Amino acid sequence: MLDLTPKEYSERSALTVNPAKTCQPVGAMYAALGIHKCLPHSHGSQGCCAYHRKFLTRNFRDPVMASTSSFTEGASVFGGGTNLKTAIKNVFSIYNPDIIAIHTTCLSETIGDDIPSFVAGAQIPEGKLVIHANTPSYQGSHVTGFSNMVKAMVTYLSENSKTPNEKVNILPGFVNPGDMREMKRIMKAFGQEYIMLPDTSGVLDAPMTGKYEMYPKGGTTVDEIIDSGNSMASVALGSFASSDAVYALEKKCKVPGKVLKTPIGIKATDDFLMAISKLTGKPVPAELEEERGQVVDIMVDCHYHYHGKKVAIFGDPDLVIALTEFALSLGMIPKYVLTGTPGEAFEKEVKSMLEESGIEGKVKALGDLFTLHQWIKEEPVDLIMGTTYGKYIARAEDIPFMRIGFPILDRSVHSYLPIVGYKGAMRIIEMISNTLLDRQDRDAADEDLELIL
């Protein structure tokens, strides 16, 4: 048996162990759910669709509906054209959505199905729409799939009718419904009309009414997506999840776009509010200024809980970049920063932030949790922040663990509560402080027990 050191493990290039991501169709399905009366469609096997639905259902604790082309051996050999045409006909006939959003799977991508040609030959009822995005599972991550589907919405639907609507397009990125609600609250505080694309609030956090609705009230309407081509500007929150759609909209409809970080923490939220203020000519509302002051007060009150603590952060790139920036503003030391999504821009941006703060840390895109575990074994940290899968590292190394990001499969309610904006910053500070204080209380209890014994 080879005696591999942790350093040699971390330099693997041909093997992924415990990836810090999931596949593109999951993100594409989530994005499609953000369109009102849209049924996501998985062009591949029934098992793929079932997995993606289950994954989203477990995270959001809400039923996720999607249809599938139900590939069998025949479709795998001869192509899935017949399956897709039959599926489109049946879905409109039985489930009556306004729009079907098709995403591909690794199987249909590998055999080279020509989706636009299949759709062109399908029976689509008058007034109904079909869009598609190519989302091969063996490339990118769920964030890539989300980005591809949002770009497809713009490419297929957005139009510039030469009639300005004086609205601002907000592309929230891959965030929870609760985060989208908070972003909409901020826009309402400005008194500014907007189009949010996509918008899963009211879909995956819909209230219990006692009656099942396949298409809840939430989501961006098709008319709104079309009208997004008439907006005064677009703001992409998170470059990995939202920038492609903004650039496509700028190219197609001449709507100027601005790409910002996901508004997590003080600085990123400041940048978001100032961008809206500059675009609209409206001052930052007093109620948001008050919330900012509250966050600063909390940071001062609780600084001794987390200041100087070393932290490992992993998850989706847009979230991790903003979370790293916030951790630095709290006086924490981001020792290890990792995402499973590929992209040199991630490493460049995070390394720049660490260097500016005089911190030596390890940063990796397209990384996995085995690598993160090896780093932590070499030099432990005081806190791990990331998705559910970080609990195995935390348990093995006895390190406090704070769940944040996607997916969180072993806790509930998180998708209703924002981590963006100043309100979200308060919640993140609370979670960090309480997680570290719980460890201090436990250690103190252990010391007391030792004294008693």
ChimeraX attribute file (.defattr): number of C-alpha atoms within 10 A of each C-alpha:
attribute: neighborCount
match mode: 1-to-1
recipient: residues
	/A:1	3
	/A:2	4
	/A:3	6
	/A:4	8
	/A:5	9
	/A:6	16
	/A:7	12
	/A:8	10
	/A:9	13
	/A:10	16
	/A:11	9
	/A:12	12
	/A:13	8
	/A:14	5
	/A:15	7
	/A:16	15
	/A:17	11
	/A:18	12
	/A:19	18
	/A:20	27
	/A:21	23
	/A:22	21
	/A:23	22
	/A:24	29
	/A:25	35
	/A:26	28
	/A:27	27
	/A:28	32
	/A:29	28
	/A:30	24
	/A:31	27
	/A:32	31
	/A:33	27
	/A:34	26
	/A:35	29
	/A:36	25
	/A:37	24
	/A:38	25
	/A:39	28
	/A:40	29
	/A:41	28
	/A:42	29
	/A:43	32
	/A:44	25
	/A:45	21
	/A:46	15
	/A:47	12
	/A:48	20
	/A:49	25
	/A:50	16
	/A:51	12
	/A:52	22
	/A:53	20
	/A:54	16
	/A:55	18
	/A:56	23
	/A:57	16
	/A:58	17
	/A:59	20
	/A:60	23
	/A:61	17
	/A:62	13
	/A:63	14
	/A:64	22
	/A:65	19
	/A:66	21
	/A:67	22
	/A:68	23
	/A:69	25
	/A:70	18
	/A:71	21
	/A:72	13
	/A:73	9
	/A:74	9
	/A:75	20
	/A:76	16
	/A:77	10
	/A:78	11
	/A:79	18
	/A:80	26
	/A:81	21
	/A:82	14
	/A:83	18
	/A:84	25
	/A:85	18
	/A:86	13
	/A:87	20
	/A:88	22
	/A:89	14
	/A:90	14
	/A:91	18
	/A:92	19
	/A:93	12
	/A:94	8
	/A:95	13
	/A:96	16
	/A:97	18
	/A:98	19
	/A:99	23
	/A:100	24
	/A:101	25
	/A:102	31
	/A:103	29
	/A:104	25
	/A:105	23
	/A:106	21
	/A:107	21
	/A:108	26
	/A:109	18
	/A:110	12
	/A:111	14
	/A:112	11
	/A:113	18
	/A:114	14
	/A:115	22
	/A:116	13
	/A:117	10
	/A:118	15
	/A:119	18
	/A:120	11
	/A:121	12
	/A:122	18
	/A:123	14
	/A:124	17
	/A:125	13
	/A:126	6
	/A:127	7
	/A:128	12
	/A:129	17
	/A:130	21
	/A:131	22
	/A:132	26
	/A:133	22
	/A:134	22
	/A:135	31
	/A:136	21
	/A:137	20
	/A:138	14
	/A:139	14
	/A:140	19
	/A:141	26
	/A:142	27
	/A:143	28
	/A:144	26
	/A:145	30
	/A:146	28
	/A:147	26
	/A:148	25
	/A:149	30
	/A:150	28
	/A:151	22
	/A:152	22
	/A:153	25
	/A:154	25
	/A:155	19
	/A:156	14
	/A:157	18
	/A:158	22
	/A:159	18
	/A:160	17
	/A:161	11
	/A:162	9
	/A:163	10
	/A:164	13
	/A:165	14
	/A:166	14
	/A:167	18
	/A:168	24
	/A:169	26
	/A:170	25
	/A:171	25
	/A:172	24
	/A:173	28
	/A:174	28
	/A:175	23
	/A:176	25
	/A:177	25
	/A:178	23
	/A:179	26
	/A:180	26
	/A:181	19
	/A:182	20
	/A:183	21
	/A:184	21
	/A:185	13
	/A:186	21
	/A:187	18
	/A:188	13
	/A:189	14
	/A:190	20
	/A:191	12
	/A:192	16
	/A:193	15
	/A:194	21
	/A:195	20
	/A:196	24
	/A:197	27
	/A:198	27
	/A:199	30
	/A:200	28
	/A:201	25
	/A:202	19
	/A:203	24
	/A:204	26
	/A:205	19
	/A:206	16
	/A:207	9
	/A:208	8
	/A:209	7
	/A:210	6
	/A:211	6
	/A:212	8
	/A:213	11
	/A:214	15
	/A:215	20
	/A:216	17
	/A:217	14
	/A:218	19
	/A:219	24
	/A:220	22
	/A:221	22
	/A:222	19
	/A:223	11
	/A:224	19
	/A:225	22
	/A:226	18
	/A:227	21
	/A:228	30
	/A:229	27
	/A:230	24
	/A:231	22
	/A:232	19
	/A:233	24
	/A:234	29
	/A:235	23
	/A:236	26
	/A:237	25
	/A:238	23
	/A:239	21
	/A:240	25
	/A:241	29
	/A:242	29
	/A:243	24
	/A:244	20
	/A:245	25
	/A:246	27
	/A:247	21
	/A:248	19
	/A:249	25
	/A:250	18
	/A:251	13
	/A:252	15
	/A:253	20
	/A:254	17
	/A:255	21
	/A:256	15
	/A:257	22
	/A:258	16
	/A:259	20
	/A:260	20
	/A:261	22
	/A:262	30
	/A:263	29
	/A:264	29
	/A:265	28
	/A:266	22
	/A:267	17
	/A:268	22
	/A:269	22
	/A:270	17
	/A:271	15
	/A:272	23
	/A:273	21
	/A:274	16
	/A:275	16
	/A:276	21
	/A:277	16
	/A:278	12
	/A:279	15
	/A:280	17
	/A:281	10
	/A:282	13
	/A:283	12
	/A:284	17
	/A:285	16
	/A:286	11
	/A:287	12
	/A:288	17
	/A:289	12
	/A:290	11
	/A:291	16
	/A:292	21
	/A:293	13
	/A:294	15
	/A:295	20
	/A:296	15
	/A:297	12
	/A:298	15
	/A:299	21
	/A:300	11
	/A:301	10
	/A:302	15
	/A:303	16
	/A:304	13
	/A:305	17
	/A:306	24
	/A:307	16
	/A:308	15
	/A:309	18
	/A:310	19
	/A:311	23
	/A:312	26
	/A:313	27
	/A:314	31
	/A:315	28
	/A:316	27
	/A:317	28
	/A:318	26
	/A:319	28
	/A:320	24
	/A:321	26
	/A:322	24
	/A:323	27
	/A:324	26
	/A:325	22
	/A:326	21
	/A:327	23
	/A:328	18
	/A:329	16
	/A:330	22
	/A:331	17
	/A:332	20
	/A:333	25
	/A:334	27
	/A:335	23
	/A:336	23
	/A:337	27
	/A:338	28
	/A:339	29
	/A:340	25
	/A:341	28
	/A:342	19
	/A:343	15
	/A:344	11
	/A:345	13
	/A:346	24
	/A:347	20
	/A:348	13
	/A:349	12
	/A:350	24
	/A:351	19
	/A:352	12
	/A:353	15
	/A:354	20
	/A:355	11
	/A:356	9
	/A:357	13
	/A:358	10
	/A:359	14
	/A:360	13
	/A:361	16
	/A:362	17
	/A:363	22
	/A:364	23
	/A:365	21
	/A:366	20
	/A:367	26
	/A:368	23
	/A:369	23
	/A:370	18
	/A:371	22
	/A:372	24
	/A:373	21
	/A:374	18
	/A:375	20
	/A:376	21
	/A:377	14
	/A:378	10
	/A:379	10
	/A:380	19
	/A:381	20
	/A:382	19
	/A:383	23
	/A:384	27
	/A:385	23
	/A:386	25
	/A:387	23
	/A:388	20
	/A:389	19
	/A:390	22
	/A:391	20
	/A:392	13
	/A:393	20
	/A:394	18
	/A:395	11
	/A:396	10
	/A:397	14
	/A:398	14
	/A:399	18
	/A:400	22
	/A:401	26
	/A:402	23
	/A:403	22
	/A:404	22
	/A:405	21
	/A:406	24
	/A:407	23
	/A:408	21
	/A:409	17
	/A:410	12
	/A:411	14
	/A:412	12
	/A:413	12
	/A:414	17
	/A:415	23
	/A:416	18
	/A:417	16
	/A:418	24
	/A:419	28
	/A:420	28
	/A:421	28
	/A:422	29
	/A:423	20
	/A:424	22
	/A:425	26
	/A:426	22
	/A:427	17
	/A:428	22
	/A:429	23
	/A:430	14
	/A:431	16
	/A:432	21
	/A:433	17
	/A:434	15
	/A:435	19
	/A:436	20
	/A:437	15
	/A:438	12
	/A:439	17
	/A:440	14
	/A:441	11
	/A:442	12
	/A:443	12
	/A:444	12
	/A:445	12
	/A:446	12
	/A:447	12
	/A:448	11
	/A:449	10
	/A:450	9
	/A:451	8
	/A:452	7
	/A:453	6
